[in-house]
């Protein structure tokens, strides 16, 4: 498993959707960090495959987007803490 999937599993509520949550996390990170349009298009293509699942559970997108946002926030916070720690060591 990739690190992104492992991190997403920490935040997801339902089983079997870790790839979906990880992909949403990637989209949110992409928006924050300025990923290329090509990368975001690949995210969109992957997420399109989940439409069938999402159509069967109308609330799923909101629950899993919230999971992905928490994962994104966690990664950003860890990244910022790591940068701050490296800056303090250098000083």
Buried (B, 14 or more C-beta within 10 A) or exposed (E): EEEBBEBBBEBBEBEEBBBBBBBBBBBBBBEEEEBEEEEBEBBEEBBEEBEEBBEEEEEBBEBBBBBBBBBBBBBBEEEEEEEEEEEEEEE
